[in-house]
C-alpha cells in the first residue's frame, strides 16, 4: 500500500469511528456502558 492510500484509509476509519461514537452518545448509550462497567468492577472486587 502506498503512503497516501494508508492515510486515506486511516482517515476514513477515524471518521467512521467518530460517527459511531457520536451516534451511541446521542442514543444515551454512555449511561448503559458506565452502568455495566460499574457492575463488572464491583463483582471483580467482591462487593456486588
Biopython code that builds the backbone (N, CA, C, O; Angstrom):
import numpy as np
from Bio.PDB.StructureBuilder import StructureBuilder

atoms = [
    (1, "UNK", "N", (0.835, -1.181, 0.000)),
    (1, "UNK", "CA", (0.000, 0.000, 0.000)),
    (1, "UNK", "C", (0.878, 1.243, 0.000)),
    (1, "UNK", "O", (1.917, 1.296, 0.659)),
    (2, "UNK", "N", (0.439, 2.231, -0.748)),
    (2, "UNK", "CA", (1.165, 3.484, -0.769)),
    (2, "UNK", "C", (0.876, 4.311, 0.463)),
    (2, "UNK", "O", (-0.088, 4.061, 1.187)),
    (3, "UNK", "N", (1.722, 5.297, 0.692)),
    (3, "UNK", "CA", (1.579, 6.146, 1.865)),
    (3, "UNK", "C", (0.277, 6.944, 1.820)),
    (3, "UNK", "O", (-0.398, 7.096, 2.838)),
    (4, "UNK", "N", (-0.073, 7.453, 0.636)),
    (4, "UNK", "CA", (-1.312, 8.224, 0.513)),
    (4, "UNK", "C", (-2.530, 7.347, 0.743)),
    (4, "UNK", "O", (-3.508, 7.785, 1.348)),
    (5, "UNK", "N", (-2.476, 6.113, 0.265)),
    (5, "UNK", "CA", (-3.606, 5.204, 0.430)),
    (5, "UNK", "C", (-3.783, 4.829, 1.899)),
    (5, "UNK", "O", (-4.911, 4.723, 2.379)),
    (6, "UNK", "N", (-2.674, 4.627, 2.618)),
    (6, "UNK", "CA", (-2.753, 4.315, 4.043)),
    (6, "UNK", "C", (-3.363, 5.477, 4.822)),
    (6, "UNK", "O", (-4.182, 5.270, 5.717)),
    (7, "UNK", "N", (-2.962, 6.699, 4.478)),
    (7, "UNK", "CA", (-3.503, 7.864, 5.164)),
    (7, "UNK", "C", (-4.994, 8.018, 4.878)),
    (7, "UNK", "O", (-5.767, 8.371, 5.769)),
    (8, "UNK", "N", (-5.396, 7.755, 3.639)),
    (8, "UNK", "CA", (-6.807, 7.836, 3.276)),
    (8, "UNK", "C", (-7.632, 6.812, 4.043)),
    (8, "UNK", "O", (-8.694, 7.136, 4.576)),
    (9, "UNK", "N", (-7.142, 5.574, 4.099)),
    (9, "UNK", "CA", (-7.851, 4.516, 4.830)),
    (9, "UNK", "C", (-7.911, 4.854, 6.317)),
    (9, "UNK", "O", (-8.941, 4.643, 6.957)),
    (10, "UNK", "N", (-6.824, 5.373, 6.866)),
    (10, "UNK", "CA", (-6.817, 5.757, 8.282)),
    (10, "UNK", "C", (-7.802, 6.881, 8.552)),
    (10, "UNK", "O", (-8.508, 6.858, 9.560)),
    (11, "UNK", "N", (-7.857, 7.853, 7.673)),
    (11, "UNK", "CA", (-8.785, 8.967, 7.842)),
    (11, "UNK", "C", (-10.232, 8.521, 7.765)),
    (11, "UNK", "O", (-11.063, 8.958, 8.561)),
    (12, "UNK", "N", (-10.536, 7.651, 6.809)),
    (12, "UNK", "CA", (-11.902, 7.140, 6.674)),
    (12, "UNK", "C", (-12.283, 6.326, 7.905)),
    (12, "UNK", "O", (-13.393, 6.459, 8.419)),
    (13, "UNK", "N", (-11.373, 5.489, 8.375)),
    (13, "UNK", "CA", (-11.631, 4.676, 9.566)),
    (13, "UNK", "C", (-11.870, 5.560, 10.790)),
    (13, "UNK", "O", (-12.765, 5.286, 11.589)),
    (14, "UNK", "N", (-11.079, 6.606, 10.936)),
    (14, "UNK", "CA", (-11.249, 7.534, 12.053)),
    (14, "UNK", "C", (-12.594, 8.245, 11.975)),
    (14, "UNK", "O", (-13.271, 8.409, 12.990)),
    (15, "UNK", "N", (-12.983, 8.666, 10.784)),
    (15, "UNK", "CA", (-14.264, 9.348, 10.604)),
    (15, "UNK", "C", (-15.431, 8.421, 10.941)),
    (15, "UNK", "O", (-16.391, 8.844, 11.585)),
    (16, "UNK", "N", (-15.354, 7.171, 10.515)),
    (16, "UNK", "CA", (-16.415, 6.202, 10.818)),
    (16, "UNK", "C", (-16.487, 5.941, 12.329)),
    (16, "UNK", "O", (-17.576, 5.867, 12.899)),
    (17, "UNK", "N", (-15.324, 5.805, 12.970)),
    (17, "UNK", "CA", (-15.296, 5.566, 14.411)),
    (17, "UNK", "C", (-15.910, 6.741, 15.167)),
    (17, "UNK", "O", (-16.680, 6.542, 16.107)),
    (18, "UNK", "N", (-15.572, 7.961, 14.759)),
    (18, "UNK", "CA", (-16.146, 9.148, 15.408)),
    (18, "UNK", "C", (-17.656, 9.206, 15.208)),
    (18, "UNK", "O", (-18.392, 9.584, 16.120)),
    (19, "UNK", "N", (-18.114, 8.833, 14.021)),
    (19, "UNK", "CA", (-19.551, 8.836, 13.750)),
    (19, "UNK", "C", (-20.277, 7.834, 14.644)),
    (19, "UNK", "O", (-21.348, 8.137, 15.170)),
    (20, "UNK", "N", (-19.707, 6.646, 14.819)),
    (20, "UNK", "CA", (-20.336, 5.646, 15.686)),
    (20, "UNK", "C", (-20.330, 6.081, 17.149)),
    (20, "UNK", "O", (-21.304, 5.849, 17.866)),
    (21, "UNK", "N", (-19.256, 6.703, 17.595)),
    (21, "UNK", "CA", (-19.196, 7.198, 18.974)),
    (21, "UNK", "C", (-20.255, 8.266, 19.186)),
    (21, "UNK", "O", (-20.959, 8.249, 20.196)),
    (22, "UNK", "N", (-20.378, 9.199, 18.243)),
    (22, "UNK", "CA", (-21.399, 10.258, 18.335)),
    (22, "UNK", "C", (-22.801, 9.660, 18.345)),
    (22, "UNK", "O", (-23.648, 10.072, 19.138)),
    (23, "UNK", "N", (-23.048, 8.694, 17.471)),
    (23, "UNK", "CA", (-24.367, 8.060, 17.388)),
    (23, "UNK", "C", (-24.722, 7.363, 18.706)),
    (23, "UNK", "O", (-25.848, 7.490, 19.188)),
    (24, "UNK", "N", (-23.782, 6.641, 19.283)),
    (24, "UNK", "CA", (-24.023, 5.967, 20.565)),
    (24, "UNK", "C", (-24.278, 6.961, 21.687)),
    (24, "UNK", "O", (-25.147, 6.742, 22.531)),
    (25, "UNK", "N", (-23.525, 8.047, 21.698)),
    (25, "UNK", "CA", (-23.727, 9.073, 22.726)),
    (25, "UNK", "C", (-25.085, 9.739, 22.569)),
    (25, "UNK", "O", (-25.743, 10.053, 23.561)),
    (26, "UNK", "N", (-25.506, 9.956, 21.331)),
    (26, "UNK", "CA", (-26.802, 10.587, 21.076)),
    (26, "UNK", "C", (-27.956, 9.691, 21.512)),
    (26, "UNK", "O", (-29.022, 10.188, 21.876)),
    (27, "UNK", "N", (-27.754, 8.380, 21.480)),
    (27, "UNK", "CA", (-28.814, 7.442, 21.886)),
    (27, "UNK", "C", (-28.831, 7.196, 23.390)),
    (27, "UNK", "O", (-29.722, 6.506, 23.885)),
    (28, "UNK", "N", (-27.870, 7.740, 24.126)),
    (28, "UNK", "CA", (-27.836, 7.563, 25.571)),
    (28, "UNK", "C", (-27.112, 6.304, 26.004)),
    (28, "UNK", "O", (-27.316, 5.823, 27.118)),
    (29, "UNK", "N", (-26.283, 5.774, 25.151)),
    (29, "UNK", "CA", (-25.582, 4.530, 25.464)),
    (29, "UNK", "C", (-24.457, 4.722, 26.484)),
    (29, "UNK", "O", (-23.962, 3.745, 27.045)),
    (30, "UNK", "N", (-24.056, 5.956, 26.726)),
    (30, "UNK", "CA", (-22.982, 6.205, 27.686)),
    (30, "UNK", "C", (-23.385, 5.709, 29.064)),
    (30, "UNK", "O", (-22.584, 5.087, 29.761)),
    (31, "UNK", "N", (-24.618, 5.979, 29.458)),
    (31, "UNK", "CA", (-25.100, 5.544, 30.778)),
    (31, "UNK", "C", (-25.154, 4.027, 30.868)),
    (31, "UNK", "O", (-24.849, 3.457, 31.916)),
    (32, "UNK", "N", (-25.538, 3.369, 29.783)),
    (32, "UNK", "CA", (-25.614, 1.901, 29.779)),
    (32, "UNK", "C", (-24.225, 1.301, 29.942)),
    (32, "UNK", "O", (-24.029, 0.382, 30.737)),
    (33, "UNK", "N", (-23.268, 1.820, 29.191)),
    (33, "UNK", "CA", (-21.895, 1.302, 29.259)),
    (33, "UNK", "C", (-21.299, 1.556, 30.639)),
    (33, "UNK", "O", (-20.647, 0.675, 31.201)),
    (34, "UNK", "N", (-21.513, 2.743, 31.187)),
    (34, "UNK", "CA", (-20.993, 3.059, 32.520)),
    (34, "UNK", "C", (-21.605, 2.159, 33.582)),
    (34, "UNK", "O", (-20.908, 1.702, 34.489)),
    (35, "UNK", "N", (-22.888, 1.904, 33.477)),
    (35, "UNK", "CA", (-23.567, 1.019, 34.435)),
    (35, "UNK", "C", (-22.986, -0.391, 34.375)),
    (35, "UNK", "O", (-22.741, -1.004, 35.414)),
    (36, "UNK", "N", (-22.766, -0.901, 33.179)),
    (36, "UNK", "CA", (-22.182, -2.237, 33.039)),
    (36, "UNK", "C", (-20.759, -2.277, 33.585)),
    (36, "UNK", "O", (-20.363, -3.254, 34.221)),
    (37, "UNK", "N", (-19.995, -1.222, 33.340)),
    (37, "UNK", "CA", (-18.620, -1.169, 33.837)),
    (37, "UNK", "C", (-18.586, -1.164, 35.363)),
    (37, "UNK", "O", (-17.761, -1.841, 35.976)),
    (38, "UNK", "N", (-19.475, -0.406, 35.961)),
    (38, "UNK", "CA", (-19.532, -0.359, 37.431)),
    (38, "UNK", "C", (-19.890, -1.729, 37.986)),
    (38, "UNK", "O", (-19.275, -2.190, 38.948)),
    (39, "UNK", "N", (-20.887, -2.388, 37.382)),
    (39, "UNK", "CA", (-21.289, -3.715, 37.861)),
    (39, "UNK", "C", (-20.152, -4.724, 37.741)),
    (39, "UNK", "O", (-19.930, -5.520, 38.653)),
    (40, "UNK", "N", (-19.435, -4.697, 36.631)),
    (40, "UNK", "CA", (-18.320, -5.626, 36.448)),
    (40, "UNK", "C", (-17.227, -5.348, 37.479)),
    (40, "UNK", "O", (-16.686, -6.283, 38.069)),
    (41, "UNK", "N", (-16.898, -4.087, 37.700)),
    (41, "UNK", "CA", (-15.855, -3.738, 38.669)),
    (41, "UNK", "C", (-16.244, -4.165, 40.081)),
    (41, "UNK", "O", (-15.424, -4.697, 40.829)),
    (42, "UNK", "N", (-17.493, -3.925, 40.429)),
    (42, "UNK", "CA", (-17.937, -4.294, 41.784)),
    (42, "UNK", "C", (-17.920, -5.811, 41.964)),
    (42, "UNK", "O", (-17.615, -6.295, 43.054)),
    (43, "UNK", "N", (-18.242, -6.568, 40.913)),
    (43, "UNK", "CA", (-18.202, -8.030, 41.003)),
    (43, "UNK", "C", (-16.761, -8.536, 41.115)),
    (43, "UNK", "O", (-16.491, -9.501, 41.831)),
    (44, "UNK", "N", (-15.846, -7.885, 40.409)),
    (44, "UNK", "CA", (-14.446, -8.341, 40.429)),
    (44, "UNK", "C", (-13.800, -8.149, 41.798)),
    (44, "UNK", "O", (-12.994, -8.978, 42.220)),
    (45, "UNK", "N", (-14.145, -7.065, 42.500)),
    (45, "UNK", "CA", (-13.525, -6.842, 43.799)),
    (45, "UNK", "C", (-14.370, -7.422, 44.935)),
    (45, "UNK", "O", (-14.022, -7.292, 46.109)),
    (46, "UNK", "N", (-15.468, -8.052, 44.578)),
    (46, "UNK", "CA", (-16.239, -8.788, 45.562)),
    (46, "UNK", "C", (-17.244, -7.985, 46.361)),
    (46, "UNK", "O", (-17.677, -8.443, 47.419)),
    (47, "UNK", "N", (-17.629, -6.825, 45.909)),
    (47, "UNK", "CA", (-18.595, -6.025, 46.642)),
    (47, "UNK", "C", (-20.032, -6.239, 46.152)),
    (47, "UNK", "O", (-20.985, -5.903, 46.854)),
    (48, "UNK", "N", (-20.183, -6.799, 44.942)),
    (48, "UNK", "CA", (-21.513, -6.871, 44.352)),
    (48, "UNK", "C", (-22.206, -8.141, 44.524)),
    (48, "UNK", "O", (-23.336, -8.295, 44.059)),
]
sb = StructureBuilder()
sb.init_structure("model")
sb.init_model(0)
sb.init_chain("A")
sb.init_seg("    ")
for serial, (resi, resn, name, xyz) in enumerate(atoms, 1):
    if name == "N":
        sb.init_residue(resn, " ", resi, " ")
    sb.init_atom(name, np.array(xyz, "f"), 0.0, 1.0, " ", f" {name:<3s}", serial, name[0])
structure = sb.get_structure()
